[in-house]
């Protein structure tokens, strides 16, 4: 029997193979700005919510839309962007996406109102949708299969770099410049990435894309936008039983069902639905969605814990996140070694159990908890994330043929973004409801209009307290207590979601890393030279 190693044939041109690590560096730089933007924005949320001239005076709802407008457009276009990258060329799509993202960043920096900021954030999401799937697709086409797990690990570690740089950079910028500088910082990074990409990165595409599936593309965009919008709206209203929310989510699900049915019957589908019959592929996709569900919901409130309850500045908040970033940066490239020894199932299950335990640990934090405990929690969260994201990304990317790398990457990112949107919406709804229930009986002496406003969030309560002067001091302690209780409830919900993910991967992921398929010729796509 011929072993896989005996007939390994290099599918990547020698010139591309020699500069593959430099290309990976450029791809990580492109990924950096997409992740950097969100991590910077998380630190700047409190500043943007303050009245002009310091901020924009954005309400809680406007802040959520500043985050979710990006997510909505990003998630809605990811799948289409992956398909276009496979068809038109990943390098072309990357360059166009970076240019749009940079333009949106420059405009967001000069936004004169929360509405303008939301619109320009949506434009940034449009550009980012074409960047994220293309980076991983290019990676799959400049590395041979045996090096792909290592390269994906380093790629995932790039997220750790962005998590580390983002909050600290945001804190420094906010300490010395106006709030718009957190977006303007993207522009020079975009220009550098564009220059390096023109020079180093080869183009690649699906050599036999077939006819474009226009119906499938339209259905996927409409379905994803409706679904994510309904999820976001439910989180803002703190109710998923609202008629409009149910109608929007229901319509999104119905369109997605139509998309699946059409794709199964089409002779030129955008995505082969049969891939989801592979339990390993489906489990890996689900694990990614659940991880981001839990993580996005919990990290959203951690900024308010450190800044509003603990009183830390944006810069100090950024520094506090360093252990999370350091753990991801250190462990993500090394996770493949753990997989080689213990298999995907044990590695990912342990990672999800660790993540769940750390999310649950947030339920033990109080206003005076020693800060080093929070640092330990962040470090172990990053460790768990690294041992989930790298193995599942490798499983997903290697499950589909190389010429479909853009579609595989897009599918992974769609589930990641929908999971994240669900996390912010659902866990944000839990946080909002629990906070209002905890604070409303302390607001009875306020006028009716102020009472409703003050009950929206801890920032709203503290804002009303500040306007009341000395009389408002009595609201500070109840606000902190109500927020801590709401945070504890939300953290336990996030932990429960992570445990569900652990059960799924324990049941369906393989015990050992899979080897390349034998007896079936893989259609490898070579990266085209300039």
C-alpha positions in Angstrom: 0.0 0.0 0.0 1.4 3.4 -0.9 1.7 5.8 1.9 0.6 9.4 1.4 4.1 10.6 2.0 5.3 8.4 -0.9 3.5 10.3 -3.6 3.6 13.8 -2.2 3.8 16.2 -5.1 4.4 19.9 -4.8 1.3 21.7 -6.1 2.6 25.3 -5.3 5.1 26.9 -7.7 8.6 27.1 -6.4 8.8 30.9 -6.5 5.6 31.1 -4.4 6.8 28.4 -2.1 10.0 30.3 -1.3 8.2 33.4 -0.2 5.2 31.7 1.5 6.1 32.9 5.0 6.4 36.5 3.8 3.0 36.1 2.1 1.6 34.8 5.4 2.9 38.0 7.1 1.0 40.2 4.6 -2.1 38.1 5.1 -1.8 38.5 8.9 -1.4 42.3 8.4 -4.7 42.4 6.4 -6.4 40.3 9.1 -4.9 42.5 11.8 -6.8 45.6 10.7 -10.2 43.8 10.6 -9.8 42.4 14.1 -7.9 45.5 15.4 -10.9 47.7 14.5 -13.3 45.8 16.7 -10.9 45.4 19.6 -10.2 49.2 19.5 -13.9 50.0 19.3 -14.7 48.0 22.4 -12.3 50.2 24.4 -13.7 53.4 22.8 -17.4 52.6 23.5 -17.5 54.5 26.8 -15.8 57.6 25.2 -18.1 57.6 22.2 -21.1 57.5 24.5 -20.1 60.7 26.3 -21.5 64.0 25.0 -19.7 66.2 22.5 -17.0 67.4 22.2 -15.4 64.4 24.0 -17.6 61.9 22.2 -20.8 61.7 20.1 -23.2 61.3 22.9 -24.3 57.9 21.5 -27.1 56.1 23.3 -26.8 52.4 24.3 -28.9 51.5 21.3 -26.7 53.6 18.9 -23.5 52.0 20.4 -24.9 48.6 19.7 -25.7 49.6 16.1 -22.2 51.0 15.7 -20.9 47.5 16.5 -23.7 45.6 14.8 -23.9 47.6 11.5 -20.4 46.3 10.9 -21.5 42.7 11.9 -24.7 42.8 9.8 -23.0 43.8 6.6 -20.0 41.6 7.3 -22.0 38.5 7.9 -24.5 39.2 5.1 -21.8 39.5 2.5 -19.2 36.9 3.7 -20.5 34.0 1.7 -20.9 36.1 -1.5 -17.4 37.5 -1.0 -15.9 34.0 -0.7 -17.6 32.9 -3.9 -16.4 36.0 -5.8 -12.8 35.4 -4.5 -12.9 31.9 -5.8 -14.2 33.1 -9.2 -12.5 36.5 -9.8 -9.3 35.9 -7.9 -8.5 36.2 -4.2 -5.8 38.9 -4.6 -8.2 41.2 -6.5 -10.9 40.7 -3.9 -8.4 41.3 -1.1 -7.1 44.6 -2.6 -10.6 45.9 -3.3 -11.8 44.9 0.2 -8.8 46.7 1.9 -9.4 49.8 -0.2 -13.1 50.0 0.9 -12.2 49.2 4.5 -9.6 52.0 4.5 -12.1 54.5 3.0 -14.7 53.6 5.6 -12.2 54.0 8.4 -11.2 57.5 7.2 -14.9 58.5 7.0 -15.8 57.0 10.4 -13.0 59.0 12.0 -14.7 62.3 10.9 -18.3 61.2 11.7 -20.3 64.1 13.1 -23.1 62.1 14.6 -23.9 58.5 15.8 -26.0 57.9 12.6 -23.0 58.8 10.4 -20.7 56.6 12.5 -23.2 53.7 12.0 -23.3 54.2 8.2 -19.5 54.4 7.9 -19.1 51.3 10.1 -21.4 49.5 7.7 -19.1 50.5 4.8 -16.1 49.1 6.8 -18.0 45.9 7.2 -18.5 45.7 3.5 -14.8 46.0 2.9 -13.9 43.6 5.7 -16.3 40.9 4.3 -14.0 40.7 1.2 -10.8 40.6 3.3 -11.4 38.0 6.0 -12.3 34.9 3.8 -9.7 35.8 1.2 -6.8 35.8 3.7 -7.4 32.2 4.7 -8.2 31.1 1.1 -4.8 32.5 -0.1 -3.0 30.8 2.7 -4.5 27.4 1.6 -3.1 28.0 -1.8 0.5 29.0 -1.0 1.2 26.3 1.5 1.4 22.6 0.9 -1.1 20.4 2.8 1.4 19.2 5.4 2.3 22.8 6.3 -1.3 24.1 6.4 -2.0 23.3 10.1 1.2 25.2 11.1 0.3 28.2 8.9 -3.3 28.3 10.1 -2.0 28.2 13.7 0.2 31.2 13.1 -2.7 32.9 11.2 -5.0 32.3 14.3 -2.2 33.6 16.5 -2.5 36.9 14.5 -5.8 37.3 16.1 -4.0 37.3 19.4 -1.7 40.1 18.2 -4.7 42.2 17.2 -6.4 41.6 20.5 -3.2 42.8 22.3 -2.5 45.8 20.0 -6.1 46.9 19.7 -7.1 47.9 23.2 -3.7 49.3 24.1 -3.5 51.3 20.9 -7.0 52.5 21.5 -6.2 53.5 25.0 -3.1 55.5 24.0 -5.0 57.2 21.2 -7.9 58.1 23.4 -5.5 59.5 26.0 -3.9 61.9 23.6 -6.3 62.4 20.6 -10.0 62.6 19.8 -12.2 59.5 19.6 -12.0 59.4 15.8 -8.3 58.5 15.9 -9.3 54.9 16.8 -10.6 54.6 13.2 -8.0 56.8 11.5 -5.2 54.5 12.7 -6.5 51.9 10.2 -5.6 54.0 7.2 -1.8 53.8 7.3 -2.0 50.1 8.0 -4.3 49.6 5.0 -1.8 51.5 2.8 1.1 49.4 4.0 -0.9 46.2 3.4 -1.9 47.2 -0.1 1.7 48.0 -1.1 3.0 44.7 0.3 0.2 42.7 -1.3 0.8 44.1 -4.8 4.4 43.1 -4.4 4.3 39.7 -2.7 0.9 37.9 -2.9 0.1 35.8 -6.0 -3.4 35.6 -7.3 -5.4 32.4 -7.3 -8.9 31.3 -8.3 -11.1 28.3 -8.9 -10.0 27.0 -12.4 -13.5 25.6 -13.1 -16.0 27.9 -11.3 -18.9 27.0 -13.6 -21.8 29.3 -14.1 -22.4 31.9 -11.3 -25.3 31.0 -9.0 -27.1 34.3 -9.0 -30.2 33.0 -7.3 -28.1 31.3 -4.6 -26.1 34.5 -4.0 -29.2 36.7 -3.7 -30.9 34.2 -1.3 -27.8 33.9 0.9 -27.5 37.7 1.3 -31.2 38.3 2.0 -31.4 35.4 4.4 -28.3 36.2 6.4 -29.2 40.0 6.6 -32.7 39.3 7.8 -31.5 36.7 10.3 -28.8 38.8 11.8 -31.0 41.9 11.8 -33.7 40.1 13.7 -31.2 38.8 16.2 -29.7 42.2 16.8 -33.2 43.8 17.1 -34.2 41.2 19.6 -31.2 42.0 21.7 -31.9 45.7 21.6 -35.5 45.3 22.6 -34.5 42.7 25.3 -37.3 40.5 23.9 -37.2 37.8 21.3 -41.0 37.4 21.5 -41.7 40.8 19.9 -43.8 40.3 16.7 -41.4 42.3 14.5 -38.4 40.3 15.9 -40.1 37.0 15.4 -41.2 38.0 11.9 -37.7 39.1 10.8 -35.9 36.0 12.2 -38.6 33.8 10.8 -38.3 35.4 7.3 -34.5 35.0 7.5 -34.8 31.4 8.4 -37.3 30.8 5.6 -35.1 32.4 3.0 -32.1 30.3 4.2 -34.2 27.2 3.9 -35.1 28.2 0.4 -31.4 28.7 -0.3 -30.6 25.2 1.0 -33.4 23.6 -1.1 -32.3 25.5 -4.2 -28.7 24.6 -3.8 -29.5 20.9 -3.4 -31.4 21.0 -6.7 -29.2 23.3 -8.7 -26.7 21.9 -11.2 -24.3 24.8 -10.5 -24.7 25.5 -6.7 -22.7 28.1 -4.8 -22.0 25.5 -2.1 -22.4 21.8 -2.1 -24.8 21.2 0.7 -23.6 17.6 1.0 -20.5 18.9 2.8 -22.8 19.3 5.9 -23.5 15.6 5.9 -19.9 15.2 7.1 -20.4 15.2 10.9 -16.8 16.3 11.5 -17.2 19.4 9.2 -20.6 20.3 10.8 -19.3 19.8 14.3 -16.3 22.0 13.7 -18.5 24.8 12.1 -20.9 24.5 15.1 -18.1 24.7 17.6 -16.8 27.9 16.1 -20.3 29.5 16.2 -20.8 28.5 19.8 -17.4 29.8 20.9 -18.1 33.2 19.4 -21.6 33.2 20.8 -20.2 32.8 24.3 -17.1 35.0 23.8 -18.7 38.0 22.1 -21.5 38.2 24.7 -19.1 38.0 27.6 -16.4 40.3 26.4 -19.0 42.9 25.6 -19.8 43.4 29.3 -16.2 42.9 30.5 -15.4 46.4 29.2 -18.1 47.9 31.3 -17.0 45.9 34.3 -13.4 47.2 34.1 -14.3 50.8 33.2 -17.6 51.5 34.8 -17.4 49.4 38.0 -13.7 49.2 38.5 -13.0 52.8 37.2 -10.1 51.9 34.9 -9.2 54.1 31.9 -9.4 52.8 28.3 -5.6 52.4 28.3 -5.6 50.4 31.5 -8.5 48.3 30.2 -6.4 47.5 27.1 -3.5 46.5 29.2 -5.8 44.2 31.2 -6.6 42.3 28.0 -2.9 41.5 27.4 -3.0 38.0 29.0 -5.9 37.0 26.7 -3.9 38.1 23.7 -0.6 36.6 24.9 -2.2 33.2 25.5 -3.7 33.1 22.0 -0.5 34.4 20.4 1.6 31.8 22.2 -0.7 28.7 22.0 -2.5 29.1 18.6 0.6 28.2 16.5 1.4 25.3 18.9 -2.1 23.8 19.1 -1.3 21.6 16.2 1.3 19.8 18.4 -1.4 19.0 21.0 -3.7 17.8 18.2 -0.9 15.5 16.8 -0.6 13.9 20.2 -4.1 13.8 21.6 -6.3 14.3 18.5 -8.9 17.0 17.6 -11.6 15.7 19.8 -9.6 15.8 23.1 -7.9 19.1 22.3 -11.1 21.0 21.3 -13.2 19.4 24.1 -10.6 20.4 26.7 -10.4 23.9 25.2 -14.2 24.4 25.4 -14.3 23.1 28.9 -11.6 25.5 29.9 -13.4 28.3 28.2 -16.7 27.4 29.8 -15.0 27.3 33.3 -13.4 30.7 32.8 -16.7 32.3 31.6 -18.3 30.8 34.6 -15.5 32.3 36.8 -16.8 35.8 35.8 -19.8 35.0 38.1 -17.4 35.1 41.1 -16.1 38.6 40.4 -17.0 41.6 42.5 -16.1 45.3 42.6 -13.1 44.6 44.8 -11.9 41.3 43.5 -8.1 41.3 43.2 -7.3 42.3 39.7 -4.8 39.5 39.2 -7.7 37.0 39.3 -9.2 38.7 36.3 -5.8 38.5 34.5 -5.7 34.7 35.2 -9.2 34.3 33.8 -8.3 36.2 30.7 -5.1 34.2 30.2 -6.9 30.8 30.5 -9.7 32.1 28.2 -7.1 32.8 25.6 -5.5 29.4 26.1 -8.9 27.7 25.6 -9.7 29.8 22.5 -6.3 28.9 20.9 -6.9 25.2 21.3 -10.4 25.5 19.7 -9.9 27.9 16.8 -6.8 26.4 15.3 -7.9 22.7 15.1 -11.5 23.5 14.0 -10.1 25.9 11.3 -7.8 23.2 10.0 -10.7 20.7 9.9 -13.0 23.0 8.0 -10.4 24.2 5.5 -9.1 20.7 4.7 -12.6 19.2 4.4 -13.3 21.1 1.2 -11.2 20.9 -2.0 -8.5 23.5 -2.3 -10.2 25.3 -5.2 -13.1 26.0 -2.9 -10.9 27.5 -0.2 -12.8 30.9 -0.4 -16.1 29.2 0.1 -14.8 27.1 3.0 -13.3 30.2 4.7 -16.5 32.2 4.1 -18.7 29.4 5.6 -16.4 29.4 8.7 -16.6 33.2 9.0 -20.4 33.3 8.4 -21.0 30.9 11.3 -18.5 32.9 13.4 -20.2 36.2 12.7 -23.7 34.9 13.2 -22.6 33.2 16.4 -21.1 36.5 17.6 -24.1 38.5 16.6 -26.3 36.0 18.5 -24.0 36.2 21.5 -24.2 40.0 21.7 -27.9 40.1 21.1 -29.0 37.2 23.3 -26.5 37.6 26.1 -26.8 41.4 25.8 -30.6 40.9 26.2 -30.0 38.8 29.3 -27.6 41.4 30.7 -30.0 44.3 30.0 -33.0 42.5 31.5 -31.2 41.4 34.6 -29.7 44.9 35.1 -33.1 46.6 34.7 -34.7 44.2 37.1 -32.0 44.9 39.6 -32.0 48.7 39.4 -35.6 49.6 38.8 -36.7 49.6 42.4 -33.8 52.1 43.2 -35.1 54.6 40.6 -38.6 55.1 42.0 -37.8 58.7 43.1 -36.8 59.8 39.6 -39.2 61.3 37.1 -40.8 58.8 34.8 -38.7 59.8 31.7 -35.4 59.7 33.6 -36.4 56.4 35.3 -36.7 54.6 32.0 -33.5 56.1 30.6 -31.5 55.4 33.8 -32.6 51.7 33.7 -31.2 51.0 30.2 -27.6 50.3 31.3 -25.0 51.0 34.0 -23.6 53.8 31.8 -27.1 55.3 31.6 -27.6 55.2 35.3 -24.2 56.7 36.0 -24.9 59.4 33.4 -28.2 60.4 35.2 -26.4 60.3 38.5 -23.8 62.7 37.3 -26.4 65.1 36.1 -28.1 65.0 39.5 -24.9 66.1 41.3 -24.6 65.1 45.0 -28.2 63.7 45.0 -27.1 61.2 42.3 -24.3 59.7 44.5 -26.9 57.4 46.1 -27.4 55.6 42.7 -23.8 54.6 42.2 -23.6 51.7 44.6 -27.0 50.2 43.5 -25.9 50.6 39.9 -22.7 48.7 40.5 -24.5 46.0 42.5 -27.2 45.6 39.8 -24.6 45.3 37.0 -22.5 42.8 38.9 -25.6 40.6 39.4 -26.5 41.0 35.7 -22.9 40.1 34.7 -22.9 37.0 36.9 -26.2 35.8 35.3 -24.9 36.5 31.7 -21.5 34.8 32.4 -23.2 31.6 33.5 -25.3 31.6 30.3 -22.2 32.0 28.3 -20.5 29.1 30.2 -23.5 26.9 29.5 -23.2 27.6 25.7 -19.5 26.7 25.8 -20.4 23.4 27.6 -22.9 22.6 24.8 -20.0 23.1 22.3 -17.8 20.8 24.3 -20.5 18.0 24.1 -20.8 18.4 20.3 -17.1 18.2 19.6 -16.7 15.3 22.0 -19.3 13.4 20.1 -18.4 14.2 16.5 -14.8 15.4 16.1 -12.2 12.7 15.2 -9.9 11.3 17.9 -6.8 11.9 15.8 -5.9 14.4 13.2 -7.1 13.3 9.8 -4.7 12.3 7.1 -5.1 13.3 3.4 -7.7 11.2 1.6 -6.3 8.3 -0.4 -7.8 6.9 -3.5 -9.2 10.3 -4.5 -7.3 12.9 -6.4 -7.5 16.3 -4.7 -7.9 19.1 -7.3 -5.2 21.3 -6.1 -5.2 24.9 -7.2 -1.8 26.3 -7.8 -1.2 29.9 -7.0 -0.6 31.9 -10.3 2.5 33.9 -10.6 2.4 37.6 -11.2 
